[in-house]
């Protein structure tokens, strides 16, 4: 695949797409670093090349090397591919969604939070018919685009969106509750000091002990504590 002939690269990638459903071929692609070239092809700017590369990634993502592909930038490049070509090629957009489906593990965590939010925004937009089919095409092409959107993209994208929503949420984490503690330290039977501290629930004992050590070292030799 080390050549500048894009037509030749496209044909080889198509062959890998057909054969990569077999475990032996998947192992070869991963062990010989062919997957790096496949991922790089997503940056080609050519829809047919991206289409063929996605076909290979769909099969490789079923392998237990998903993290390896992600480390090579496959997730980010797939998001970019969907963003750049989605509205003009619904077959490619549907294939990208299938790749994402295979990349997600049972917990949906392989995508990462930032990538997931980008993907959610794109899917939500592209599943909106008014946005997806914005009447840029003539009547004949418009009918074809609508059919591709309804058959090739909408079903798999809807399932992917549901799967992501089942594992991720836009809800912000609730802020930790903070409680103020007032501690009276009686030292040497004659000196006292009031110390006010704030700590989150569950963290007071360790926080108090750490701060108290500093107070003890600087000012007091404690004998007893009263709360």
C-alpha positions as CSV (number, residue, x, y, z in Angstrom):
1,X,0.0,0.0,0.0
2,X,3.1,2.3,0.1
3,X,2.4,4.0,-3.2
4,X,0.9,7.3,-4.6
5,X,-1.6,5.6,-6.8
6,X,-4.9,6.3,-5.1
7,X,-6.8,4.0,-7.5
8,X,-4.5,1.1,-6.5
9,X,-4.8,2.0,-2.8
10,X,-8.6,2.0,-3.2
11,X,-8.6,-1.4,-4.8
12,X,-6.3,-2.9,-2.1
13,X,-8.5,-1.3,0.6
14,X,-11.6,-2.9,-0.9
15,X,-9.9,-6.3,-0.9
16,X,-9.0,-5.8,2.8
17,X,-12.6,-4.8,3.4
18,X,-13.8,-8.1,2.0
19,X,-11.2,-10.3,3.7
20,X,-10.9,-8.5,7.1
21,X,-14.0,-10.4,8.3
22,X,-11.7,-13.3,8.8
23,X,-9.7,-13.5,12.1
24,X,-6.4,-14.4,10.4
25,X,-6.6,-11.4,8.1
26,X,-7.5,-9.1,11.1
27,X,-4.4,-10.4,12.9
28,X,-2.2,-9.7,9.9
29,X,-3.6,-6.2,9.5
30,X,-2.9,-5.4,13.2
31,X,0.4,-7.2,13.5
32,X,1.9,-5.7,10.3
33,X,0.6,-2.2,11.2
34,X,-1.6,-2.1,8.1
35,X,-4.3,-0.6,10.3
36,X,-2.3,2.6,10.5
37,X,-2.7,3.1,6.8
38,X,-6.3,2.3,6.9
39,X,-7.0,4.9,9.6
40,X,-4.8,7.4,7.6
41,X,-7.1,6.9,4.6
42,X,-9.9,8.6,6.4
43,X,-8.0,11.8,5.9
44,X,-7.8,11.3,2.1
45,X,-10.7,13.7,1.4
46,X,-12.1,11.2,-1.0
47,X,-15.5,9.7,-0.2
48,X,-14.9,6.4,-2.0
49,X,-11.6,5.9,-0.2
50,X,-13.2,6.7,3.2
51,X,-16.0,4.3,2.4
52,X,-13.6,1.4,1.8
53,X,-11.5,2.3,4.9
54,X,-14.7,2.3,7.0
55,X,-15.5,-1.1,5.8
56,X,-12.2,-2.4,7.1
57,X,-12.6,-0.6,10.4
58,X,-16.1,-2.1,10.9
59,X,-14.5,-5.5,10.9
60,X,-11.4,-4.5,12.9
61,X,-13.5,-2.9,15.6
62,X,-15.0,-6.3,16.4
63,X,-11.5,-7.4,17.4
64,X,-10.2,-6.9,20.9
65,X,-7.8,-4.2,19.7
66,X,-10.3,-1.3,19.8
67,X,-8.0,0.7,22.0
68,X,-5.2,0.3,19.5
69,X,-7.3,1.7,16.7
70,X,-8.5,4.6,19.0
71,X,-4.9,5.4,19.9
72,X,-4.2,5.8,16.2
73,X,-6.9,8.4,16.0
74,X,-9.6,6.3,14.3
75,X,-12.4,7.7,16.5
76,X,-11.6,11.4,15.8
77,X,-11.2,10.7,12.1
78,X,-14.5,8.9,11.9
79,X,-16.2,11.9,13.5
80,X,-14.6,14.2,11.0
81,X,-15.6,11.9,8.2
82,X,-19.2,11.9,9.3
83,X,-19.1,15.7,9.7
84,X,-17.5,16.4,6.3
85,X,-19.4,13.9,4.1
86,X,-22.6,13.0,6.0
87,X,-25.0,15.3,4.2
88,X,-23.7,14.5,0.8
89,X,-23.3,10.7,1.1
90,X,-25.8,9.0,3.4
91,X,-24.4,5.5,2.5
92,X,-21.0,6.6,3.8
93,X,-22.6,8.2,6.9
94,X,-24.5,5.0,7.6
95,X,-21.2,3.0,7.3
96,X,-19.5,5.3,9.7
97,X,-22.3,4.8,12.2
98,X,-21.8,1.0,11.9
99,X,-18.1,1.5,12.7
100,X,-19.0,3.5,15.8
101,X,-21.4,0.8,16.8
102,X,-18.7,-1.8,16.7
103,X,-16.2,0.5,18.5
104,X,-18.5,0.9,21.5
105,X,-18.0,-1.7,24.2
106,X,-20.8,-2.9,26.5
107,X,-20.3,0.2,28.7
108,X,-20.1,2.5,25.7
109,X,-16.9,4.0,27.1
110,X,-14.4,3.4,24.2
111,X,-15.5,6.5,22.4
112,X,-14.5,9.0,25.2
113,X,-16.7,11.8,26.5
114,X,-15.5,14.6,24.1
115,X,-15.8,12.3,21.1
116,X,-19.2,11.1,22.3
117,X,-20.6,14.7,22.6
118,X,-19.4,15.6,19.1
119,X,-21.0,12.4,17.8
120,X,-24.3,13.1,19.6
121,X,-24.4,16.6,18.1
122,X,-23.9,15.3,14.6
123,X,-26.4,12.4,14.9
124,X,-29.0,14.7,16.4
125,X,-28.6,17.2,13.5
126,X,-28.4,14.6,10.7
127,X,-31.5,12.8,12.1
128,X,-33.4,16.1,11.7
129,X,-35.0,15.8,8.3
130,X,-35.1,19.5,7.7
131,X,-31.3,19.7,8.3
132,X,-30.4,16.5,6.6
133,X,-32.4,17.2,3.4
134,X,-32.0,20.9,2.9
135,X,-33.2,20.9,-0.7
136,X,-29.8,21.7,-2.3
137,X,-30.4,18.9,-4.8
138,X,-32.6,18.9,-7.9
139,X,-35.8,16.9,-7.8
140,X,-34.3,13.7,-9.1
141,X,-31.3,13.8,-6.8
142,X,-33.5,14.9,-3.9
143,X,-35.6,11.7,-4.1
144,X,-32.5,9.6,-4.3
145,X,-30.9,11.4,-1.3
146,X,-34.2,11.0,0.7
147,X,-34.2,7.3,0.0
148,X,-30.6,6.9,1.0
149,X,-31.2,8.9,4.2
150,X,-34.2,6.9,5.1
151,X,-32.8,3.4,4.3
152,X,-29.0,3.7,4.7
153,X,-28.6,6.2,7.4
154,X,-31.6,6.8,9.6
155,X,-32.2,3.3,11.0
156,X,-28.6,2.7,12.1
157,X,-28.0,6.3,13.2
158,X,-31.2,6.1,15.4
159,X,-30.0,2.8,17.0
160,X,-26.5,4.3,17.6
161,X,-28.0,7.4,19.2
162,X,-30.1,5.3,21.5
163,X,-27.1,3.1,22.4
164,X,-25.0,6.2,23.3
165,X,-27.8,7.8,25.3
166,X,-28.1,4.6,27.3
167,X,-24.5,5.0,28.5
168,X,-24.0,8.7,28.5
169,X,-25.8,11.8,29.9
170,X,-25.5,15.5,29.4
171,X,-26.4,16.0,33.1
172,X,-23.7,17.8,35.1
173,X,-22.5,16.0,38.2
174,X,-24.1,17.4,41.3
175,X,-21.8,19.6,43.4
176,X,-20.5,18.1,46.6
177,X,-22.2,19.4,49.7
178,X,-19.9,21.4,51.9
179,X,-20.3,21.6,55.7
180,X,-18.6,24.0,58.0
181,X,-17.1,22.6,61.2
182,X,-16.2,24.6,64.3
183,X,-13.6,23.0,66.5
184,X,-12.5,24.2,69.9
185,X,-9.0,23.2,70.9
186,X,-8.1,23.3,74.6
187,X,-4.4,23.3,75.2
188,X,-2.2,23.2,78.4
189,X,-5.5,23.6,80.4
190,X,-5.4,27.3,79.9
191,X,-5.3,28.3,76.2
192,X,-8.1,27.7,73.8
193,X,-8.6,28.4,70.1
194,X,-11.6,28.2,67.9
195,X,-10.9,26.8,64.4
196,X,-13.5,26.9,61.6
197,X,-13.0,24.5,58.7
198,X,-15.1,23.6,55.6
199,X,-15.0,20.2,54.1
200,X,-17.1,18.1,51.7
201,X,-19.2,15.3,53.1
202,X,-17.1,12.3,54.0
203,X,-13.7,14.1,53.8
204,X,-13.8,15.9,57.2
205,X,-11.7,13.4,59.3
206,X,-8.7,13.4,57.0
207,X,-9.0,17.1,56.2
208,X,-9.3,18.0,59.9
209,X,-6.4,15.9,60.9
210,X,-4.1,17.3,58.3
211,X,-5.0,20.9,59.2
212,X,-4.8,20.2,62.9
213,X,-1.3,18.9,62.6
214,X,-0.3,22.3,61.1
215,X,-2.1,24.2,64.0
216,X,-0.5,21.9,66.6
217,X,3.0,22.4,65.2
218,X,2.7,26.2,65.1
219,X,0.8,27.2,68.2
220,X,-0.4,24.6,70.6
221,X,0.4,21.4,72.4
222,X,-3.1,19.9,72.5
223,X,-4.5,18.0,75.4
224,X,-8.1,17.4,74.5
225,X,-10.5,18.3,71.7
226,X,-14.1,19.4,71.9
227,X,-16.5,19.7,68.9
